[in-house]
Amino acid sequence: MEFYLYLALFAPLAGSLFASLFGASKKNLIAGLVPSLLLFTSFVSSTILLVHILSGGEAVHVEMMTWMATGDLYIPFGFLVDEVSVTMMMVVTIVSTVVHFYSIGYMDHDKAFNRFFAWLSAFVFSMMVLVMSDNFAGLFIGWEGVGLCSWALIGFWYHKESATWAANEAFIMNRIADLGMLIGIFLVYWNTGTLQYNEAFAAMPSLETDVLVWTGIFLFIGAMGKSAQFPLHTWLADAMEGPTPVSALIHAATMVTAGVYLVVRANPLYDMIPEVGIFIASLGAFVALFAASMALVNRDMKRIIAYSTLSQLGYMFVAAGLGAYWVALFHLMAHAFFKALLFLGAGNVMHAMHDELDPFKMGGLKKAMKWTFIMMTLASVALAGIFPLAGFFSKDLILEVAFIEHHYVIYSVLLFTAGLTAFYSFRLVALIFHGEERYKLFGVHPHEAYKFMLIAMSPLLLLAIIAGAFKMTYFEMVTAVLPATEYHVHSAMTYWIMTIGTQLFVILAIAYAYKKYANSNVKVPDGTSKMENRLCYKILSNQYYIPYFYEEYLVKPYRELSAVFWKQVDLKVVDATVDGIANIIYTTGEKTRGMQSGNLSTMLKWMVVGTVALLTLAVVFGLAVRYSVEINAILSALGVK
């Protein structure tokens, strides 16, 4: 099995290196096809490892080589394929393979076609390192690797100022969070003497509670940044400046779920500090509602889906915070399939609408884009959590967890958020595919995506439909390493009331969305409608003015303080000191240059001067040594020490 581990891990790296060989040269189809095939190879290898685990095989653990060994510190390049990591491997390889093949068509006319695949495959390799490492240091390498690659992919169209700004925002905000995570990793090593998962977690029960709490908090700060939890959330919506396949892979299915994976992987730690778990769950419930509310009024198709991702990440953190780690991982997996499908469907719509993102400028596209309409509708049904699609089995299970654990406030927030999710999801579907063909006002002639792009999307559609049916099989597998708690409402009547009530609530939200936005009376808002003048609408459309607060009270003061230090300290002190020393040396050199005239008479004169100076120094030093006792006595008499 070791061979398949290495193949799954390094095939994406080989694809990245292959695509990079073509560099900035003209588009070459092979630069996209070969990395895509290598990603498929990684998927096949991951599937073989999954079958091995499902059949009762032992976890595959390899130490490729020693990375660091000094004193008591020993960190190998070690990789582990167990029930948790193989789940993430399957999610990463399935979605990335689909996205790679899809991108061959989506990026067809882009001048930087080759560069795109080099970075995309490098991202997948970094993500595989993150989920397959057997220690915190290896996880951190992958963690920073995906951060670097996401920066390059968000700012892929670097000629656009908005893209470079969004890339820098994501990079800087994640580095702030990663400082917290790094402190958490240092605390793990300082108190346990190791960074290996199994050894560190085995040593933690003997540690003081305060140490465990601070370790859990700092590790979670890193998770907050990567999974865009409040208040480090603003970068995710802005990251939609990148190509849509990037959004499908990074911002729906892989990188943003790394924070959830970290909490799940560190479950032995968080089991010992339930108070931190309650905080994580409470923050997750808040973010779920917070993000969903912003999606209600947004007029950017990709940002609506991004807010939906942020909201669903909140659901995952609720489950993880309440100790239902396998439930969090199950929703992570199911969500990856239908959310990636939604993003790729949005990419089809963007191509058809010449990169238009405002759904109010679309309408009636189901006639021209039948298959995209079917796929996005079914993905939205799964997202809304309607039986029997995947979202029903994973998202509703989180509601049950909150109810069973008696966290009724969290349960109520998540239930209300489920209704909002259904509303904004089908608001988007209704505005894009139903009603009057508003796009004709803008002279657009939409068309369906290439057939092979639709075929590439079909595995995600299938999984969005059937993934929930494997809940018990998944439970039996993953609970070999995670707490094996089954969550069932004790009263059958209560369960059916909850389930049917939730389904009716969601269906009513969908019906209201269709009634409001699927008819032919929807017009392109001009910015002066009654709705847009309402205070609530302004607050939501401006993201609760949090980006404004950051800009006015954090970024601007920092920029102004930096300007002061630059002008008053850097220029007048640091630069002036360095330049002054350089000027003195330069001036001295200019003045003494005449000494090297080459004239023999002048050179002899300087030799005499030098000889006299050296003899004088020798005499003075000799006298000082000869009469050192007398000199010390005189100095002592004068009171000089």
N, C-alpha and C positions, 0 to 999 in steps of 0.2 A: 504493500500500500504506500510505502514511502515514495515510490516512483510517481504515483498519481498525485501525491501531495506536492512534490516539486513541480510537476507539470502544471497543476492548477495554479500554483503560485507564480511561476516564472514565465508562463506563456504570454500574459499581458505585457510583461517587460520586454520580451522578444518582439512583440508587435510594435511597441513604442519605439524601440531602437530601429526597427526596420523602417517605419514611417519617417523617422528623423533623418534617415539616410538621404531622403529626397529633399529635405530642408525647405528652402524657399523657392525651389524650382517649380515649374508649371505643374498644374494638377496632373496627377498620375493615378489612375483608377486602382492600380495594384497597391498603392500606399494606403488605400482604405480597405481593400479586399483582404489582403494578407493579415492585418491586425484583427479584422473581424473573424476570420477563420481561426486564428489563434485564440481569440476569446471563446469561440465555440469549443475549441479543444479544452480550454480551462473549464468550461461548463460540463463537458462530458466527464472530465476527471473528477470534478466535484460531485457529479451524480454517482460515479462509481464509489467514491468515499461515503456518500450518503447511504447507498445500498449496503455497504460494509457495516456502517453503524446501525442501520435498521435491522440487519440480520443478527444483531447481537455481538458484533465484533468489538474488540477493545479500541479505545481511542488511539489514534496514530500520533505518536510523539517523536520528533526528531530534533537532534542538536546538530545543526549543519557545521558550525565551527564556534570557537571561542571569540567573543567580541571584546569584552573587557575582563581582565583578571589582574587585580592589584590588591594586595592585602586581603581583607575578608570579602572584597567585592568580586563577585563572579557573575558575569552576564553573557550567556551564549546567544548565538543566533539560533534560537529554538522556536519550533513551530508545533502547534497542537491542533489536531482535528478531533473535536469531540462533538457532542450533541448540540452545543450552543454555537460553536464556530462553524460547523458544517451548515447550519441553518443560514447564517449570514453569507457563507460562501455561495450557497445556492441562490440567494436573493441577488447578490452582487453579480454573479456570472450570468444568470438568466436575463436580468434587466440590461446589463452592459452588452451582452451579445445582441439583443434586440436593438438597442440604441445604436450600436456600431453599424449593423446592416441598414437600419433606417437612415443613418446619417450619410451613407453613400449617396442616397437620393436627395436628402435635405440640403447637404453642403455641395451639391453637384456643381453649382455655378460660382462657388466661392473661390477666390484666388488663393486663399491659404488652406486649401483642402488638405494638403499633406501635413501641415503643421497641426491642424485640428486633430487628426488621428494620432499623431505622436503624443500630444498632451492627454487626449482622452484615454488612451491605453496606459499611459503613465499613471493617470489617476486610479485606474482599476487596479494596477499593481500595488500602489500605495494602500488602497483600501483592503486588498487581500493581506498585505503585511499587517495591517491594523487588526484584522479579525482573526488571523491565524497565529499571531505571536503568543508565546507561552509565558510572557513576562511583561511588566509594565513599561520597561525601556523599549522593547520592540514595538509595543502598542503606540508609544509616543513617537517613534520614528514614522510609523504609518500615519499617525495623527497629523504630524507636521507635513508629511508628504502630500496628503490629500488637501491640506491647506494651501500649499504651494501650487498644486495643479489646479485647484479651484480658482485661485487668483488669476492664473494664466487663461483659464477657460471663461471666467466671467468677463474678463477684460480682453477677450479674444479679438473683438473688433476695436482695437486700441485707438483707431483714428477717431472714434466717437468719445468725446469728453465724458459723457454720462457713463460709458462702459468702464473707462479707466477709474473713474471716481467710485463706481460701485465695487470694482475689484479691490481697490485700496481700502474701502470701508469694510468689506468682508474680511480682508486679511488682517487689518489692524484690530478690529473688534475681536476676532478670534485669538489674536496674539495676547490681548489683555486677559481673556479667559484662560488661555493656555498657561499663563503665569501661575494662576491658581492651581491648575492641574499639576504643574511641575512641583509646586510646593507640596501638594498631596503625595506625589510620588516620592519626594524626599522624606516626608514623614513616614511613609511605608518602609523605606530602607533604614531610616534612622532607628526605628523602633522594632523592626523585625530582623534586620540584617540581611535581607534578601529582597529581590524584586520578582522572583518566580511566583506565579499565582498560587500554586498549591502550597508552597512553603510559607509565603507571607500570610495567607488566610489561616493556615494551621497555627501560626504563632499569635494571631490577633486576640483570641479569647483570653490570653494572659495579660493583655495591655489594659491600662486604665481607661475608663469610659471617656474622659475628656480627650485623650489622644485619639481614640476611635472617632469621636464626634468631629474633631477638627480635620482629621484625615478624610472622612466622608464628605464634609462640607467643601474642602478644597478640590477634591476630585470632581464633585458635582459642579463646581464653578466651571471647570473645563467642559463638562457636558452641557452646561447652559449655553456656552458660546457656540459649540459645534452644532447643537440642536436648536439654536436660535430661541432660547427661552428668555422671557422678560427678565431684566431690561436690556439684554443683549440680542434683541430680536430684529432690529430695523434692517440689518444687512440682508436678510433673506428675501424680502420683497424687492429690494433694489438689485439683487443679484439676477433678476430676470432680464437684465441687459445682455446677458450672454446668449449664445445660440440655444434654441429650444431643446435640442437633444441633451445639452448640458443640464438644463433644468430638470429634464426627465430622469437623468441618471444621478446627478449630484444632489439636487434639491427636492427630490421626491422619494428616492429609494435607497440611497447609500450614505453619503457623507453626513447628512443631517440626522440620520438615525444612529450615528456613531455614539452620540451621547447616551442614548437609550441602551445601546450595547454595553457601554462602559458600566452603567449602573447594574445591568443584568449580570455581567461578568463578575462584578464585585459584590454579588449578592450575599456572600458570607459576612462581609463587612456591614452592609446595610441592615442585615437581619439583627445585628447586635446593637444598632442605634435606631430604633423605631421612631424616635422623635424627629430625626432627620428625614426618615421616610415619609412621615406625615407632612413635613414641610414640602418635600418634593411633590407629593400628591396634591397638596393644596395649590402650589404654584402651577402644576400641570392643569388643574381644573380652571384656574384663573386664565391661563394662556389659551386654553381651548375656547372659552367664551370670548375672550379679548380679541383673538384673531378672527373668529367667526363673525363678530360684529363688524369688523372692518371690511370683510368680504361682502357684506350685504349691499354696500353702495358703490363699491369700486367699479371703475369703467375701463379697467385694463384686464384683458382676458387672462394673461399669464399671472398677474398679481393676485387675481381672485383665487387661482389654483394654488399659488404660493401661500396665501393666507390659510387656505384649506389645509395645506401641509403642516403649517405651524400649529393649527388647531388640533390636528390629529396627533402631532407629537405630544401635545398636552395630554391627550387620552393615554398615550403610551406611558408617560411619566406618572400618571395617576395609578396605573396598574403596577408599575415598578415600585412606586413609593409605598403602596399598600402591601407589598410583598408578593404580589401575583406576577412573578417574573416571567413565567412561561406564557401568561396571558399577554403581557407587554410585547414579548418576542413574537407571539402569534399575530398580534395586530400589526406589528412592524412588517412582518412578511406579507400578510394579505394586503395591507395598505400600499406596499411597494408596487404591487402588480397593477391595481386599478388607478393609482395616482400617476404612475409612469405612463399608463395608457392615456390618461387625460391630457398630460403634457404633450405627448406625441400627436394626439388628435388636434390639440391647439396648434401644433406646428403645421399640420396639414391645412388648417384654416388660415393661418398666417400666410402660407405660400399662395393659397387661392385668393387671398385678399390683398396681396402685395404688401405684406408685413403690417397690415392694419391690426390694431389690438383692441379697439373700442367696439364691444358687441352691439352697441346701439347703431353702429354704421353697417351692420350686417343684416341678418334676418332672411328667412326663407332659403337658407343654404342647403336644406336637406334634399332639395331637388337636384342640385348640382353635385352634392357630396354625400351620397346615400350611405356609403360604408363608413365614412368618418362619423356621420350622424349616429349610426347604429352603435359604433364603438364608444363614442363619448357618452351616449345616453346610458348604455349598460354600465360603463365605468361610474357614471354619476349615481345610478341605482345602487351599485356596490358601495360607493362612498356614503350614500344616505343610510345604508344599513338595512336594506329591504330584503326579506327572505325571498329566495334561497341563496342569494349571492354572498360572496366572501365577507363583505362588510358586516352582514347580519351576525355571523358567527363570532367575529373578532371584536367588533366595537360594542355590540350589546353585551358581550361577556364582561367587558370592563364596567358597564353599568351594574351588572349583577354583583361584581366584586365589591363595588362601592356600597351597594345596598346590604349585602351580606355582612360586611365589616362594620355596619352601622354608621357609616359616614354619609348621612342623609343630605347634608348640604352639598357635598361633592356630587352625590348622585343627582340631586335636583339640577345643579349647574350643568352636568353632562347631558342630562335629559333635555334640558332647554336648548343646549348647544346642538344636540342632534337635530332638533327642529330647524334651527338656523342653518345647519349644514345642508339639509334637504332643500331649504328655500333658496340659498344662494347658488347651489349647484344647478338646480333646474331653472333658476333665473338666467344663468349663463346659457344653458341649453336652449331655452325658449328664445332668448334674444338672438342667438346665432342661427338656429335652424328653423324657427317657426315665424309666423307672421308675415308681414309685408316685406318684399325684397328691397330693403332700404339701400343696399349696396349699389343699386342702379343709379342712385343720385350722384354717385362718385365715379361713375364710368368704369366700374370693375366688372370683369367677366370671369367668375370663379370656375375652378376646375378641380376634379378629384386628384388626389396624390397618385404617384406612380403605383402600379399594382404591386411591385415587389416591396414597397414601403408598407402597404396595407398587409401583405403577407407576413412581413417582419413583425408587425404589431399583433398579429393573431394569437401568438402564445400568451401574451399578456391578457388578451380578452378571455381566452379559455381559463386561465388561472384566476382571473377576477370573478369568474362565474363559479368555478368548482373548488377553489382552494379551501373554502370553509368546510367542505365535506370531509376533509382529512384531519379535523380537529382532534379526534380521539387518538388517531395514529400518531399525530404530532405530540400530543400530551404524553403518551406512553414512551416516546423516544426521548424527549427533551427533559422529562422529569427524572431521568437517570442522574442528572447533575444539578437540577434545580429543585426547589421545594415542591413536592408532589401533592399540592393541595387542589382538590376539585371544588369548584364553586357552584353550588346548587342552592337555589332558594328552597327552604325546607317545606313550605306549603306549596302543593301543586297549583292550587287556586291562585295564590299570590303570584306565582311564576307566570301563569297564563294571563293574569290581569296586567302584569308589568309588560310582558312581551306584546300582547295585543294592543295595549294602550300606547306603547312606544311606536308600534307599526302604524296605528291610526294617526298619531300625532305627526309622524313623518310624512305620511301620505297626504294629510291635510295641508302641510307646509308645501308639498310639491304641487298640489292642486291650486293653492293660492298663488304660487309663483307662475304657473301656467296661465291662470286667469288674468294676472296682472301684466304679463310680458309676452304671451304667445299670440295675442290677437293682433289684428292689422292696424290698431289705433296707436301703437307705439311709435313715437317719433324720435328723431335725433335730438337729444337735449341741447339747448343753446346756452345753458348756464344761467338762465334766468327763471327757471321753473320754480313753482312754490316749494317743491321738495328740496331743491338745492339752496333755497334761502333759509331753511329751517336750521336751528342751532344744532340739533342732534346730527343732521346730515353733515354739517360742516365739521363737527368734531370727528365723526367717523371717517369722512373722506380725507381729513388731514391727519389721520392716524393718531388721534387724541393729542395732537400737537407735540408728540414726543420727539420726532425728528427736529421740529422747530426748537424745542427746549435744548436738545443736544447741541444744535448749531449755535444758538444764541448764548447759552450759559456754560458750555463746555468747550466747543471747538473755537469760537471767536475769542474768548478770554485766553485760551491756550495759544492761539495764533498771535494775539497782541503781546502776550508775555514773551513769546519766542522772538518777536520783532524787537522788543526792548533788550533782551539778552544779546541778540545779534548785533544791534547797533552800539549798545553801551558796554557790553562785556567782550563779545567776540571781536568786534572791529577795533575798539579803543583800548582794550587790555591785552587779549590773547594775540590778535594779529599785530598790534603795535609792538608788543614785546618781541615776538618772533622777527618781525621786520626790522626792529631796532638792532637786534643782535646780528642779523644778516648785514645790515648797513654798516655796522661797526667793523665787522670782518672784511666787508668789501672795501671800505674806506682805508682800513689798515693795509690791505693788499695793494691798493692803488698808491698809497704813500711810500710803501717799501719796495715797490716794483723796481725803483732805480738801483737798488742793491744788486740786482741781477742784470747789470748792463753788459757784462762780458769784457769790460775793460780790466786789464791785469792790475794796473796801478790802484784802481778803485777796490778791486777784490782784496788786494794785499792790505789796504787800509782797514777794511772791515774785519779781516782776519786778526789784525793787531787789536782792534777794538774788542773783538770777541775774546781774544786771549786775555787781555787786561781784565775784562768783566769776569771771566771764569776764575782767574787768579785772585781777584778781590773777594769773590764769594768763598773761595777755598780758605783764604786767610781769616775772614770773618767767622766762618764755621769752626776753624781750628781754634781760634781764640775763645769762642763760646764754649767749646768742649773743655779747653785748658782751664778756664776760669769759671766753670759752671758752678762750683761750690760757692765761690765768692759772689757770683751774680745772684744765686738763690738766697744768700744771706742778706744782700742789699735789698732784694725784692721783699723778703720777709720783714725787714726793718721798716720798709715803706708801707707795709700792710697789704702788699699784693700777693695773692695766692697763686 
